[in-house]
Amino acid sequence: MANHKSALKRARQDEVRRMRNKAVKTRVKNIIKDVREAASKNESKESLLKSLDTAKSIIDKSAKKGVIHKKTASRKISRLSKLMKS
């Protein structure tokens, strides 16, 4: 464990960031899973597009926050869009 005051503060900050990043990543995984499930159930076109837009928004926000890489976010959105078109 850290001994210096600044190192203790850094450890606290790291823990807060880790928990926030974990929450965002979990949210991204869940929304992707929901979109894939909706696509496999052959739901209506409108509901699929709405869920895809929501997923795009969440994934873009996570990339903007720096939780996932910009290109990773792009790849995830691209694969979901490709799934919707097929």
C-alpha positions as CSV (number, residue, x, y, z in Angstrom):
1,M,0.0,0.0,0.0
2,A,1.1,3.6,-0.6
3,N,2.7,5.6,2.1
4,H,2.9,9.2,0.8
5,K,-0.1,11.4,0.9
6,S,-0.1,12.0,-2.8
7,A,0.1,8.2,-3.5
8,L,-2.8,7.5,-1.2
9,K,-4.9,10.1,-3.0
10,R,-3.9,8.6,-6.3
11,A,-5.0,5.1,-5.1
12,R,-8.4,6.5,-4.1
13,Q,-8.8,8.2,-7.5
14,D,-7.8,5.0,-9.3
15,E,-10.4,3.0,-7.4
16,V,-13.2,5.6,-8.2
17,R,-12.2,5.6,-11.9
18,R,-12.0,1.8,-12.0
19,M,-15.5,1.4,-10.7
20,R,-16.8,4.1,-13.1
21,N,-15.1,2.4,-16.1
22,K,-16.5,-1.0,-15.0
23,A,-20.0,0.3,-14.9
24,V,-19.7,1.9,-18.3
25,K,-18.2,-1.3,-19.8
26,T,-21.0,-3.4,-18.3
27,R,-23.6,-1.0,-19.8
28,V,-22.0,-1.3,-23.2
29,K,-21.9,-5.1,-23.0
30,N,-25.6,-5.3,-21.9
31,I,-26.9,-2.9,-24.6
32,I,-25.0,-4.9,-27.3
33,K,-26.5,-8.1,-25.9
34,D,-30.0,-6.6,-26.0
35,V,-29.6,-5.5,-29.6
36,R,-28.3,-8.9,-30.7
37,E,-31.2,-10.6,-28.8
38,A,-33.8,-8.3,-30.5
39,A,-32.3,-9.1,-33.9
40,S,-32.4,-12.8,-33.3
41,K,-36.1,-12.6,-32.3
42,N,-37.0,-10.8,-35.6
43,E,-38.6,-7.9,-33.9
44,S,-40.1,-5.0,-35.9
45,K,-37.9,-2.8,-38.0
46,E,-38.7,0.3,-36.0
47,S,-37.9,-1.2,-32.6
48,L,-34.6,-2.6,-34.0
49,L,-33.6,0.8,-35.3
50,K,-34.5,2.4,-32.0
51,S,-32.4,-0.1,-30.0
52,L,-29.5,0.4,-32.5
53,D,-29.6,4.1,-32.0
54,T,-29.6,3.8,-28.3
55,A,-26.6,1.3,-28.5
56,K,-24.7,3.7,-30.8
57,S,-25.2,6.5,-28.4
58,I,-24.0,4.5,-25.4
59,I,-21.0,3.1,-27.2
60,D,-20.0,6.6,-28.5
61,K,-20.3,8.1,-25.0
62,S,-18.1,5.4,-23.6
63,A,-15.4,6.1,-26.2
64,K,-15.7,9.8,-25.5
65,K,-15.1,9.2,-21.8
66,G,-12.0,7.1,-22.7
67,V,-13.4,3.9,-21.3
68,I,-13.0,2.1,-24.6
69,H,-10.8,3.1,-27.6
70,K,-12.4,5.1,-30.4
71,K,-11.7,2.4,-33.0
72,T,-13.1,-0.3,-30.7
73,A,-16.3,1.7,-30.4
74,S,-16.4,2.2,-34.2
75,R,-16.0,-1.6,-34.7
76,K,-18.8,-2.5,-32.3
77,I,-21.2,0.0,-33.9
78,S,-20.2,-1.3,-37.4
79,R,-20.9,-4.9,-36.4
80,L,-24.2,-4.0,-34.9
81,S,-25.2,-2.0,-38.0
82,K,-24.1,-4.9,-40.3
83,L,-26.2,-7.3,-38.2
84,M,-29.3,-5.0,-38.6
85,K,-28.9,-4.9,-42.4
86,S,-28.8,-8.7,-42.7
